[in-house]
């Protein structure tokens, strides 16, 4: 079995499309996940009653964050873990990106939700974005590459996709703060919604469904066997 060079990989149309699908979706997911997580304290700050000051304000926002992660993010990840082989990678990832786009879009369209008077509505919608990040691309983006790249290109293909994800995490962590400062929290939610739509499109266009398929078949191993 001959290992494919990067030059050979980039000459193969199928592998290039797989790299695009895995890299774009991982990049955009990590931007939304890590950037959103870092920014959560700023996003939640507007929901804290003005009567709370100092440590009381910190405790309140921390409790709201704990509710979001405990009721939405944690269950979403485990639900995806136990259903990924039944539902399929492509459906879970597509549904995740679609619901992320919807959640972020609603928070952009209805900025008044970011007030203490609508804390329950905000927590539910913002929490749903986390649920579908976990019940969606935060699991599938690192499951996909080892299953769809042939052994001859698996390390390189997976490495490129993972690198794209790390770049997205860095850029989201760094740039989301600048985006919020320039166009506000509502504007940031709009950007995250657009990115989620981009992840959905990349998934639908470039990625196959390897659910319950033998690894050799899902990666089209036979196409790359050499003597």
C-alpha positions in Angstrom: 0.0 0.0 0.0 1.6 3.3 -1.1 1.0 6.4 0.9 -0.3 9.3 -1.3 1.7 12.5 -1.3 0.0 15.8 -0.8 0.5 16.6 -4.5 -1.2 13.4 -5.4 -4.1 14.0 -3.0 -4.7 17.5 -4.4 -4.9 16.1 -8.0 -7.7 13.7 -7.0 -11.1 15.5 -7.3 -12.8 13.2 -4.9 -10.3 13.8 -2.2 -10.2 17.5 -2.7 -14.0 17.6 -2.3 -13.7 15.6 0.9 -11.0 18.0 2.2 -13.3 20.9 1.4 -16.3 19.4 3.2 -14.4 18.3 6.3 -12.2 21.4 6.6 -14.9 24.0 6.0 -17.4 22.4 8.4 -14.8 21.9 11.1 -13.5 25.4 10.7 -16.9 27.0 10.9 -18.0 24.8 13.8 -15.0 25.6 15.9 -15.3 29.3 15.1 -18.9 29.1 16.4 -18.2 26.9 19.4 -15.0 28.3 20.8 -15.7 31.9 19.8 -19.2 31.7 21.2 -18.0 30.1 24.4 -15.4 32.7 25.0 -18.0 35.4 24.3 -20.7 33.9 26.5 -20.0 36.1 29.5 -20.5 39.2 27.3 -23.6 37.8 25.6 -25.1 37.0 29.0 -24.1 40.2 30.6 -27.1 42.1 29.1 -29.5 39.6 30.7 -28.3 40.3 34.2 -30.6 42.6 36.2 -29.0 46.1 36.7 -29.7 45.8 40.5 -27.0 43.1 40.8 -23.5 44.5 41.3 -20.1 43.0 41.9 -19.9 39.4 42.9 -23.7 39.0 42.8 -23.6 39.9 39.1 -20.8 37.3 38.4 -22.6 34.6 40.4 -25.8 35.3 38.4 -24.2 35.0 34.9 -22.2 31.9 36.1 -25.5 30.2 37.2 -27.1 31.0 33.8 -24.1 29.6 32.0 -24.3 26.4 34.2 -27.9 26.0 33.3 -27.2 26.4 29.5 -24.3 23.8 29.6 -26.1 21.4 32.0 -29.5 21.4 30.3 -28.5 21.8 26.7 -24.8 21.2 25.8 -24.1 18.1 27.9 -27.3 16.2 26.9 -26.8 17.1 23.3 -23.4 15.6 23.1 -24.4 12.3 24.8 -27.6 12.0 22.6 -25.4 12.3 19.5 -23.0 9.7 20.9 -25.8 7.2 21.3 -27.6 7.9 18.1 -24.9 8.7 15.5 -24.9 5.1 14.1 -28.7 5.1 13.8 -29.3 8.6 12.5 -26.1 9.0 10.5 -23.3 11.5 10.4 -24.5 13.6 7.6 -28.0 14.1 9.0 -26.8 14.9 12.5 -24.2 17.4 11.2 -26.7 19.0 8.8 -29.4 19.2 11.4 -26.9 20.7 13.9 -25.8 23.4 11.5 -29.3 24.2 10.5 -30.6 24.6 14.0 -27.5 26.6 15.0 -28.3 29.0 12.1 -31.9 29.2 13.3 -31.0 29.9 16.9 -28.4 32.5 16.1 -30.7 34.0 13.5 -33.5 34.4 16.0 -31.2 36.1 18.5 -30.2 38.5 15.7 -33.8 39.2 14.6 -35.1 39.7 18.1 -32.3 41.6 20.0 -34.8 42.6 22.8 -34.4 39.0 24.1 -31.0 40.0 25.5 -32.6 41.7 28.5 -33.4 40.6 32.0 -37.1 40.7 31.1 -36.7 37.8 28.6 -34.1 35.7 30.4 -36.0 32.5 30.0 -36.6 32.9 26.2 -33.0 33.9 25.8 -31.6 30.9 27.7 -33.9 28.5 25.7 -32.8 29.9 22.3 -29.2 30.4 23.2 -29.2 27.0 24.9 -30.6 25.3 21.7 -27.6 26.6 19.8 -25.3 24.8 22.2 -27.5 21.6 22.1 -27.3 21.4 18.3 -23.5 22.2 18.3 -23.1 19.2 20.5 -25.9 17.1 18.9 -24.3 18.0 15.6 -20.9 19.1 14.2 -18.9 19.1 17.5 -19.1 15.3 17.4 -19.3 14.6 13.7 -16.5 16.8 12.4 -13.9 14.6 14.0 -15.7 11.3 13.3 -16.0 12.1 9.6 -12.4 12.3 8.3 -11.1 8.9 9.4 -14.1 7.2 7.9 -14.2 8.8 4.5 -10.5 9.2 3.6 -8.7 6.1 2.3 -5.8 4.7 4.3 -3.4 6.0 1.7 -4.5 9.6 2.5 -6.2 9.3 5.9 -3.5 10.9 8.0 -3.1 13.9 5.6 -6.8 14.4 5.0 -7.6 14.2 8.7 -4.7 16.4 9.6 -5.8 19.1 7.2 -9.4 19.0 8.5 -8.3 19.1 12.1 -5.9 22.0 11.3 -8.7 23.9 9.8 -10.8 23.4 12.9 -8.0 24.7 15.1 -7.6 27.8 12.9 -11.3 28.4 13.2 -11.1 28.1 17.0 -8.3 30.6 17.1 -10.0 33.1 14.8 -13.3 32.8 16.5 -11.8 33.4 19.9 -9.9 36.4 18.7 -12.2 38.0 16.1 -15.6 37.5 17.8 -14.7 40.1 20.4 -13.8 42.5 17.6 -16.9 41.7 15.7 -19.1 42.4 18.7 -17.3 45.6 19.4 -17.9 46.8 15.8 -21.5 45.7 15.2 -22.8 44.6 18.6 -23.9 41.3 20.0 -26.9 41.1 17.7 -24.5 41.6 14.7 -22.3 38.8 16.0 -25.2 36.4 16.1 -25.9 37.3 12.5 -22.3 36.4 11.5 -22.6 33.1 13.5 -25.8 32.3 11.7 -24.2 32.9 8.3 -21.3 30.7 9.3 -23.7 27.9 10.3 -25.4 28.1 7.0 -22.0 27.8 5.3 -21.3 24.7 7.4 -24.6 23.2 6.3 -23.9 23.9 2.6 -20.5 22.3 2.9 -21.9 19.2 4.5 -24.7 18.8 2.0 -22.5 19.4 -1.1 -19.2 17.6 -0.2 -19.8 14.9 2.4 -21.2 11.4 2.0 -23.1 9.3 4.5 -20.8 6.6 6.0 -23.5 5.3 8.4 -23.3 1.5 8.9 -20.9 1.1 6.0 -17.7 -0.9 6.1 -14.7 1.4 6.5 -13.1 0.1 3.3 -16.3 0.9 1.4 -17.0 4.3 3.0 -13.4 5.4 2.2 -13.5 3.9 -1.3 -10.3 2.1 -0.5 -10.4 0.0 -3.7 -9.9 3.1 -5.8 -6.5 3.8 -4.3 -5.0 0.3 -3.9 -1.6 0.0 -5.6 0.6 -3.0 -6.1 
